[in-house]
């Protein structure tokens, strides 16, 4: 007697590339969680002179670059690896703050950093893969992109925040990246020049980001801004700069409310 049912279909089987992509993304996510938690831990351990190392998006970008380099293949796998690493870092950082420290506060800063992770992850994951297996300009552009984000920090700390020691440290790293990762003299020279250009462009973009509160309210005159940020335990006192406090120091664990004057 026929039941009217067709032959049972076999469950879909993941292909080898799909399994490799999933495993790479999973490992990248776990690595990102570890990186985020460790940077939070280090903010309560490192001396003031080294606080910038554990409180910078450049370090998370370097982790995404490494994930992309390990993925080796530019394209979807590198994008997923870089994004998973950056997202994992955000989640790991704030999960540690919430579970171990005094809490992460409201969701404003976690969501802000998560949005940045979704932008930076694909970029630096691809940059890492370009450096590992790319040819031509891609092989040079990969390290230059990573050097550029450290160069951006160097310029910001030097010009805007006047933290000269931190600026020197970031600047040294920015220069060393294209020199160390370049495969020949030409790659190193072109990569170093590209790093300088990208550093300037990135810091200009960062400065533009710092004016967003003015653009949103439509006020072009000097104004007083009341804001809440988060500062690491035992860290140096913030200098009152709006972007430094609201963005760069926002990933820590102790709430601090301050009023400052910001002139566009």
Secondary structure, 3 states (H helix, E strand, C coil): CCCCCCCCCCCCCCCHHHHHHHHHHHHHHHHHHHHHHHHHHHHCCCCHHHHHHHCCHHHHHHHHHHHHHHHCCCCHHHHHHHHHHHHHHHHHHHHHHHHCCCCCCCCHHHHHHHHHHHHHHHHHHHHHHHHHHCCCHHHHHHHHHHHHHHHHHHHHHHHHCCCHHHHHHHHHHHHHHHHHHCCCHHHHHHHHHHHHHHHHHHHHHHHHHHCHHHHHHCCCCCEEEEEEEEECCCCCCCCCCHHHHHHHCCCCCEEEEEEEEECC
